Amino acid sequence: MAESSQQKERIKPNNIIKNKRFDTTHHNLQKRASQKNDIRESVLYVSSKSNIKGLLEKCDKLVKEDEKEIIINCMGAAIQRGILLALQVCERHVAYQLSTNTSTVELIDDLEPTIDEADYEILRRNNSALQIKVFRADTTIS
């Protein structure tokens, strides 16, 4: 069947609504890296590009070194990967348990001008975050 000209108009890529938070014709979006406040060896940061197998091996190494607590931090789309990592650690090492804490993190993006008339701007946005504590359960009974 032949499409009407109205239907063709709706399908064109020019009709896709762009991000309305800033004008893409005058600025480029540069996302800043999030703050990593804790840099201890037992604190892991999971991103959507993290190698889960490598992080799991690092957790196994920490468990073998008798680390009492491993903290896994993840944000946004990486939350699923962080949960998967924590569950795999607990599955491999039954003496460990989980404790979770959810929060909201403010992220800052820079808007760099693409034309001379535009100014540098800052865009603030919120993202969900999850902190998972994997800790050795107390095996002594009082």
Residue frames relative to the residue before (quaternion, step in Angstrom):
aa qw qx qy qz dx dy dz
M 1.0000 0.0000 0.0000 0.0000 0.00 0.00 0.00
A 0.4432 -0.6850 0.5127 0.2673 3.54 -1.11 0.65
E 0.3755 -0.7157 0.5418 0.2307 3.56 -1.00 0.85
S 0.4721 -0.6491 0.5053 0.3171 3.54 -1.08 0.62
S 0.6346 -0.5449 0.3780 0.3969 3.60 -1.17 0.41
Q 0.5981 0.5626 -0.3587 0.4438 3.58 1.17 -0.55
Q 0.6616 0.4938 -0.3096 0.4718 3.60 0.97 -0.82
K 0.6277 0.5280 -0.3369 0.4623 3.60 0.99 -0.75
E 0.6318 0.5467 -0.3259 0.4424 3.57 1.01 -0.82
R 0.6670 0.5121 -0.3028 0.4486 3.59 0.99 -0.82
I 0.6896 0.5020 -0.2733 0.4447 3.60 1.07 -0.68
K 0.5194 0.6659 -0.4178 0.3350 3.63 1.11 -0.50
P 0.5544 -0.6366 0.4206 0.3323 3.62 -1.00 0.78
N 0.5768 0.6020 -0.3884 0.3926 3.63 1.10 -0.48
N 0.6594 0.5201 -0.3112 0.4448 3.58 1.16 -0.44
I 0.4732 0.6553 -0.4572 0.3710 3.60 1.26 -0.04
I 0.3853 -0.7277 0.5208 0.2255 3.57 -0.82 1.01
K 0.2930 -0.7624 0.5558 0.1552 3.57 -0.76 1.05
N 0.7119 -0.4319 0.3389 0.4380 3.52 -1.34 0.20
K 0.2604 -0.8070 0.5151 0.1249 3.58 -0.62 1.12
R 0.4710 0.6909 -0.4394 0.3282 3.58 1.24 0.09
F 0.7907 0.0050 -0.0046 0.6121 3.58 1.17 -0.47
D 0.5312 -0.6317 0.4681 0.3157 3.56 -1.23 0.47
T 0.3213 -0.7898 0.4932 0.1724 3.59 -0.40 1.22
T 0.6062 0.5610 -0.3687 0.4264 3.59 1.17 -0.30
H 0.7589 0.3680 -0.1974 0.4997 3.60 1.20 -0.48
H 0.7927 0.2380 -0.1103 0.5503 3.61 1.23 -0.36
N 0.2538 -0.6944 0.6460 0.1899 3.51 -1.36 0.47
L 0.3631 -0.7348 0.5352 0.2044 3.57 -0.98 0.88
Q 0.0303 -0.7680 0.6396 -0.0126 3.58 -0.86 1.04
K 0.2346 -0.7930 0.5483 0.1241 3.58 -0.41 1.22
R 0.3445 -0.7241 0.5613 0.2050 3.56 -0.90 0.94
A 0.5296 -0.6027 0.4856 0.3471 3.56 -1.16 0.54
S 0.5045 -0.6529 0.4694 0.3143 3.57 -1.07 0.71
Q 0.5953 -0.5800 0.4286 0.3544 3.55 -1.26 0.47
K 0.1151 -0.7516 0.6460 0.0673 3.56 -1.02 0.87
N 0.1911 -0.8519 0.4823 0.0723 3.52 0.08 1.35
D 0.7763 0.2937 -0.1427 0.5392 3.59 1.01 -0.78
I 0.0822 -0.8373 0.5405 0.0104 3.59 -0.60 1.11
R 0.2928 0.7563 -0.5291 0.2499 3.58 1.15 0.53
E 0.6278 -0.5628 0.3881 0.3721 3.57 -1.20 0.51
S 0.6978 0.4780 -0.2717 0.4592 3.59 1.08 -0.66
V 0.6156 0.5035 -0.3515 0.4940 3.60 1.28 0.15
L 0.0968 -0.8103 0.5779 0.0033 3.56 -0.67 1.17
Y 0.1898 -0.7526 0.6199 0.1148 3.55 -1.12 0.74
V 0.1646 -0.7982 0.5770 0.0533 3.57 -0.67 1.15
S 0.0581 -0.7702 0.6345 0.0302 3.56 -0.95 0.94
S 0.6667 -0.4963 0.3586 0.4250 3.56 -1.26 0.10
K 0.6904 0.4392 -0.2767 0.5038 3.60 1.27 -0.20
S 0.4321 0.7191 -0.4488 0.3079 3.60 1.27 -0.01
N 0.4095 -0.6693 0.5636 0.2583 3.52 -1.19 0.68
I 0.3310 -0.7824 0.4956 0.1805 3.57 -0.28 1.28
K 0.6278 0.5372 -0.3409 0.4484 3.59 0.98 -0.77
G 0.6610 0.5010 -0.3002 0.4711 3.60 0.98 -0.83
L 0.6585 0.4926 -0.3077 0.4787 3.58 1.00 -0.80
L 0.6274 0.5291 -0.3345 0.4631 3.58 1.06 -0.72
E 0.6394 0.5106 -0.3201 0.4775 3.59 1.03 -0.76
K 0.6316 0.5195 -0.3300 0.4714 3.58 1.06 -0.75
C 0.6374 0.5148 -0.3224 0.4741 3.59 1.03 -0.78
D 0.6322 0.5248 -0.3289 0.4655 3.60 0.99 -0.82
K 0.6367 0.5247 -0.3173 0.4675 3.58 1.03 -0.83
L 0.6594 0.5011 -0.3075 0.4686 3.59 0.96 -0.86
V 0.6342 0.5188 -0.3307 0.4683 3.59 1.02 -0.76
K 0.6573 0.5106 -0.3089 0.4603 3.61 0.96 -0.84
E 0.6733 0.4617 -0.2804 0.5049 3.58 1.20 -0.59
D 0.4773 -0.7094 0.3929 0.3385 3.59 1.34 0.29
E 0.1920 0.7658 -0.5759 0.2125 3.58 0.95 0.89
K 0.3772 -0.7569 0.4909 0.2093 3.58 -0.77 1.02
E 0.8136 0.0896 -0.0148 0.5743 3.59 1.11 -0.63
I 0.0889 -0.7528 0.6511 0.0383 3.55 -1.02 0.91
I 0.1622 -0.7931 0.5827 0.0715 3.56 -0.79 1.02
I 0.1210 -0.7845 0.6077 0.0274 3.56 -0.81 1.10
N 0.0997 -0.7939 0.5996 0.0186 3.58 -0.70 1.15
C 0.1071 0.7838 -0.6056 0.0858 3.59 -0.97 0.86
M 0.1710 -0.7862 0.5894 0.0723 3.55 -1.22 0.60
G 0.8692 0.1590 -0.0895 0.4596 3.53 -1.30 0.51
A 0.8529 -0.0592 0.0807 0.5124 3.54 -0.85 -1.07
A 0.6391 0.5419 -0.3276 0.4366 3.61 1.17 -0.39
I 0.4316 0.7102 -0.4624 0.3091 3.61 1.23 -0.09
Q 0.6357 0.5334 -0.3292 0.4505 3.58 0.95 -0.82
R 0.6623 0.4987 -0.3023 0.4704 3.59 0.97 -0.84
G 0.6385 0.5278 -0.3217 0.4584 3.60 1.04 -0.75
I 0.6431 0.5087 -0.3139 0.4786 3.56 1.02 -0.83
L 0.6341 0.5350 -0.3197 0.4577 3.57 0.96 -0.87
L 0.6512 0.5155 -0.3088 0.4635 3.58 0.94 -0.90
A 0.6776 0.4963 -0.2959 0.4550 3.60 0.84 -0.97
L 0.6667 0.4972 -0.3074 0.4624 3.59 0.95 -0.83
Q 0.6417 0.5151 -0.3285 0.4638 3.60 1.03 -0.71
V 0.6210 0.5257 -0.3423 0.4700 3.60 1.04 -0.72
C 0.6887 0.4742 -0.2843 0.4690 3.60 0.90 -0.90
E 0.6227 0.5311 -0.3400 0.4632 3.59 1.12 -0.60
R 0.6878 0.4718 -0.2741 0.4787 3.59 1.01 -0.79
H 0.7830 0.1993 -0.0711 0.5849 3.57 1.05 -0.82
V 0.2341 -0.8399 0.4767 0.1120 3.57 0.07 1.32
A 0.5864 0.5860 -0.3740 0.4157 3.61 1.18 -0.30
Y 0.6608 0.5042 -0.3002 0.4679 3.60 1.26 -0.22
Q 0.1627 -0.7690 0.6144 0.0683 3.54 -1.18 0.75
L 0.4158 -0.7091 0.5216 0.2283 3.56 -1.35 0.26
S 0.0108 -0.7338 0.6783 0.0348 3.48 -1.32 0.54
T 0.1346 -0.8254 0.5463 0.0462 3.61 -0.77 0.98
N 0.0721 -0.7614 0.6431 0.0395 3.51 -1.29 0.52
T 0.1797 -0.7890 0.5801 0.0930 3.58 -0.71 1.05
S 0.0434 0.7905 -0.6101 0.0328 3.55 -1.20 0.53
T 0.3685 -0.6705 0.5839 0.2715 3.52 -1.37 -0.03
V 0.1714 -0.7928 0.5825 0.0531 3.54 -0.89 1.03
E 0.3208 -0.7291 0.5674 0.2087 3.57 -0.96 0.83
L 0.1367 -0.7850 0.6026 0.0451 3.56 -0.82 1.07
I 0.2345 -0.7714 0.5803 0.1151 3.56 -1.12 0.70
D 0.1017 -0.7754 0.6225 0.0312 3.54 -0.94 0.99
D 0.3296 -0.7226 0.5723 0.2039 3.55 -1.16 0.64
L 0.2039 -0.7424 0.6265 0.1211 3.53 -1.05 0.86
E 0.1356 -0.8085 0.5712 0.0410 3.55 -0.37 1.27
P 0.4490 -0.7156 0.4621 0.2698 3.60 -0.78 0.98
T 0.2797 -0.7520 0.5744 0.1623 3.56 -1.12 0.72
I 0.7319 0.2881 -0.2039 0.5829 3.57 1.31 -0.17
D 0.6477 -0.5640 0.3569 0.3674 3.57 -1.18 0.52
E 0.6720 0.5275 -0.3053 0.4207 3.61 1.02 -0.70
A 0.6438 0.5335 -0.3225 0.4437 3.61 1.17 -0.45
D 0.3439 -0.7291 0.5609 0.1885 3.57 -1.24 0.58
Y 0.5695 -0.5337 0.4818 0.3984 3.54 -1.31 0.28
E 0.0321 -0.7969 0.6032 -0.0075 3.56 -0.98 0.86
I 0.3062 -0.7197 0.5920 0.1944 3.52 -1.32 0.36
L 0.1633 -0.7684 0.6144 0.0733 3.54 -1.01 0.91
R 0.1506 -0.7831 0.5992 0.0704 3.58 -0.76 1.05
R 0.0531 0.7871 -0.6116 0.0599 3.54 -1.01 0.89
N 0.3844 -0.7150 0.5395 0.2237 3.56 -1.25 0.44
N 0.0610 -0.7728 0.6314 0.0202 3.53 -1.21 0.65
S 0.4738 -0.6619 0.4948 0.3043 3.56 -1.07 0.68
A 0.1053 -0.7896 0.6039 0.0277 3.55 -1.11 0.74
L 0.1327 -0.7724 0.6178 0.0635 3.53 -1.22 0.59
Q 0.1052 -0.7551 0.6446 0.0565 3.54 -1.02 0.91
I 0.0985 -0.7946 0.5989 0.0136 3.56 -0.72 1.13
K 0.1573 -0.7637 0.6205 0.0838 3.57 -0.80 1.03
V 0.1231 -0.7516 0.6467 0.0405 3.52 -0.76 1.13
F 0.0773 0.8328 -0.5359 0.1154 3.57 -0.38 1.22
R 0.5465 -0.5988 0.4750 0.3423 3.52 -1.26 0.54
A 0.3859 -0.7242 0.5275 0.2198 3.55 -0.80 1.06
D 0.4929 -0.6459 0.4934 0.3104 3.55 -1.09 0.73
T 0.2378 -0.8195 0.5112 0.1031 3.58 -0.51 1.19
T 0.5857 0.5704 -0.3865 0.4269 3.61 1.21 -0.17
I 0.2355 -0.7618 0.5891 0.1312 3.56 -1.01 0.86
S 0.3190 -0.7690 0.5278 0.1681 3.57 -0.81 1.02
